[in-house]
Amino acid sequence: MSKLLNEQKIAHIITREPGGTEIGEQIRKILLQGKIDKLDSYSEFLCFAASRREHLKKIVLPALSENKIVICDRFLDSSIVYQGMVGGLDEEIILNVHDNFCYNKYPDLTLLLDVNPKIGLARKNKITLVENRFENFKDDFHELVQKNFLQLARKYNNRCRVINANNDKDFIFNEIIDQLKHFFSITLK
C-alpha cells in the first residue's frame, strides 16, 4: 500500500495501535504478550487509551496537520469491540474517555478485513508469534469478536467498509484500492 501511495506521490504515514511511539510499543508488549487472563477489560481499555493518546499526540495529529493520509492498523473500533462489546465495558465509557482524553478524533474511513477466525489464526502462525495473547483465546471468543466487528460496521456504515479477507492477498489488495479510490475520490493505478 505504501509503495503505491509513494508512486502516486500521496503523502501518508503507516502506523499501528497499540504502538507507534516508544511508550506505545512498551504498552503493546504488556497488552499483547503473556497470559490471556492477566488483565480485565477495564484495565486493558485504560492501557489502550493511554497508548492511543500518545499515538495521536505524537504521530497521528502532526501527520494530519501536514495533510498526510494516516493508515493505522487498528484504532478505537478495536476497543469498542474487544473491551466493550465482548469484554463488557460500556461503550459510553469508552467513547467518553476517547472524547475527553484522546482528542475526540475518529477515522474518516475504516476498512474491516472480515476473515473467518480459523483462517485468520492460521495466517498468523501463532506458534512462532510472540505477541499472541489475544490469539490464545478460544475459538468462540474469536467468533464473537468477528460477529461484533460486523455489527459495529453496520452501526457506523457511513465510514466502515467490509472487505472479504477470506480471499487471496491480490483480491484483498484490489478491494482496498477500490475502497480508497471511491471514498477519497483519488486515482490510484
Secondary structure as the mmCIF struct_conf table of DSSP 4:
data_model
#
loop_
_struct_conf.conf_type_id
_struct_conf.id
_struct_conf.beg_label_comp_id
_struct_conf.beg_label_asym_id
_struct_conf.beg_label_seq_id
_struct_conf.end_label_comp_id
_struct_conf.end_label_asym_id
_struct_conf.end_label_seq_id
HELX_RH_AL_P HELX_RH_AL_P1 SER A 2 GLU A 7
TURN_TY1_P TURN_TY1_P1 GLN A 8 LYS A 9
STRN STRN1 HIS A 12 ARG A 16
BEND BEND1 GLU A 17 PRO A 18
BEND BEND2 GLY A 20 THR A 21
HELX_RH_AL_P HELX_RH_AL_P2 GLU A 22 LEU A 32
BEND BEND3 GLN A 33 GLY A 34
TURN_TY1_P TURN_TY1_P2 ILE A 36 ASP A 37
BEND BEND4 LYS A 38 LEU A 39
HELX_RH_AL_P HELX_RH_AL_P3 SER A 41 HIS A 55
HELX_RH_PI_P HELX_RH_PI_P1 LEU A 56 VAL A 60
HELX_RH_AL_P HELX_RH_AL_P4 LEU A 61 SER A 65
TURN_TY1_P TURN_TY1_P3 GLU A 66 ASN A 67
STRN STRN2 ILE A 69 ASP A 73
BEND BEND5 ARG A 74 ARG A 74
HELX_RH_AL_P HELX_RH_AL_P5 LEU A 76 SER A 79
HELX_RH_PI_P HELX_RH_PI_P2 ILE A 80 VAL A 86
TURN_TY1_P TURN_TY1_P4 GLY A 87 GLY A 87
HELX_RH_AL_P HELX_RH_AL_P6 GLU A 91 PHE A 101
BEND BEND6 CYS A 102 CYS A 102
TURN_TY1_P TURN_TY1_P5 TYR A 103 ASN A 104
BEND BEND7 ASP A 108 ASP A 108
STRN STRN3 THR A 110 ASP A 114
HELX_RH_AL_P HELX_RH_AL_P7 PRO A 117 LYS A 124
TURN_TY1_P TURN_TY1_P6 ASN A 125 THR A 128
BEND BEND8 VAL A 130 GLU A 131
TURN_TY1_P TURN_TY1_P7 ARG A 133 ASN A 136
BEND BEND9 PHE A 137 PHE A 137
HELX_RH_AL_P HELX_RH_AL_P8 ASP A 139 LYS A 155
TURN_TY1_P TURN_TY1_P8 TYR A 156 ARG A 159
STRN STRN4 CYS A 160 ASN A 164
TURN_TY1_P TURN_TY1_P9 ALA A 165 ASN A 166
BEND BEND10 ASN A 167 ASN A 167
HELX_RH_AL_P HELX_RH_AL_P9 LYS A 169 PHE A 184
TURN_TY1_P TURN_TY1_P10 SER A 185 SER A 185
#
